[in-house]
Amino acid sequence: MCKIIKSEFNMDTCCVEIRFADNKMLSIDCEAVEDVYDIGVFERSELDWLIYNNPLEYAYHVLNGSVRTYLKGNHEHRLMD
């Protein structure tokens, strides 16, 4: 796989977009992911935190099928300034 050079959440499309060094782009539809996993309000807020603060880790969990594992873990998030 090619090196990732940029990862960010696009509010206009509600997608996490990842750009690779070879100029290819991967776009993950966050709403579709939430629908597939049929998650509740608490889980949705956990994923939202991840989307805004660490979109690369979000993409990792989605692509590896480890979203449920992430949601079952204990997470300590820093408060945003």
ROSE-924275 format. One line per 4 residues: number of its first residue (from 1); their letters; for each residue z, x, y of C-alpha. Coordinates in nm, 3 decimals, always signed. Example, Ala and Ser with C-alpha at 12.3 -4.5 7.8 and 13.67 -1.06 7.14 Angstrom:
// residues 2
1) as) +0.780:+1.230:-0.450  +0.714:+1.367:-0.106
END
This chain:
// residues 81
1) mcki) +0.000:+0.000:+0.000  -0.073:+0.116:+0.353  +0.196:+0.208:+0.605  +0.336:-0.076:+0.817
5) ikse) +0.311:-0.002:+1.188  +0.433:-0.328:+1.342  +0.625:-0.637:+1.238  +0.714:-0.930:+1.464
9) fnmd) +0.766:-1.304:+1.479  +0.494:-1.498:+1.660  +0.649:-1.810:+1.816  +0.311:-1.967:+1.884
13) tccv) +0.214:-1.978:+1.517  +0.566:-1.975:+1.364  +0.460:-1.680:+1.150  +0.594:-1.334:+1.080
17) eirf) +0.302:-1.100:+1.136  +0.283:-0.754:+0.983  +0.019:-0.502:+1.091  -0.072:-0.209:+0.867
21) adnk) -0.205:+0.133:+0.964  -0.553:+0.040:+0.835  -0.562:-0.251:+1.090  -0.513:-0.518:+0.823
25) mlsi) -0.269:-0.793:+0.906  -0.048:-1.015:+0.695  +0.081:-1.343:+0.836  +0.366:-1.534:+0.667
29) dcea) +0.403:-1.901:+0.762  +0.780:-1.940:+0.802  +0.775:-2.321:+0.786  +0.586:-2.312:+0.457
33) vedv) +0.844:-2.070:+0.314  +1.126:-2.304:+0.415  +0.945:-2.596:+0.251  +0.891:-2.405:-0.074
37) ydig) +1.257:-2.310:-0.105  +1.384:-2.653:+0.007  +1.673:-2.504:+0.199  +1.949:-2.669:+0.400
41) vfer) +2.059:-2.624:+0.760  +2.289:-2.326:+0.693  +2.024:-2.142:+0.492  +1.764:-2.219:+0.756
45) seld) +1.984:-2.062:+1.023  +2.029:-1.752:+0.805  +1.652:-1.719:+0.770  +1.602:-1.784:+1.141
49) wliy) +1.840:-1.498:+1.222  +1.644:-1.271:+0.991  +1.308:-1.382:+1.136  +1.411:-1.306:+1.494
53) nnpl) +1.615:-0.991:+1.431  +1.451:-0.823:+1.133  +1.108:-0.973:+1.055  +1.020:-0.682:+0.827
57) eyay) +1.316:-0.757:+0.598  +1.222:-1.125:+0.604  +0.870:-1.036:+0.489  +1.015:-0.811:+0.217
61) hvln) +1.225:-1.096:+0.074  +0.940:-1.346:+0.090  +0.687:-1.115:-0.074  +0.931:-1.005:-0.346
65) gsvr) +1.055:-1.357:-0.417  +1.412:-1.263:-0.329  +1.477:-1.525:-0.060  +1.734:-1.706:-0.277
69) tylk) +1.911:-1.376:-0.351  +1.927:-1.301:+0.021  +2.065:-1.646:+0.098  +2.339:-1.611:-0.166
73) gnhe) +2.465:-1.282:-0.017  +2.729:-1.241:+0.249  +2.580:-1.155:+0.585  +2.758:-1.020:+0.888
77) hrlm) +2.537:-1.054:+1.191  +2.602:-0.900:+1.526  +2.616:-1.141:+1.816  +2.320:-1.125:+2.047
81) d) +2.395:-1.009:+2.404
END
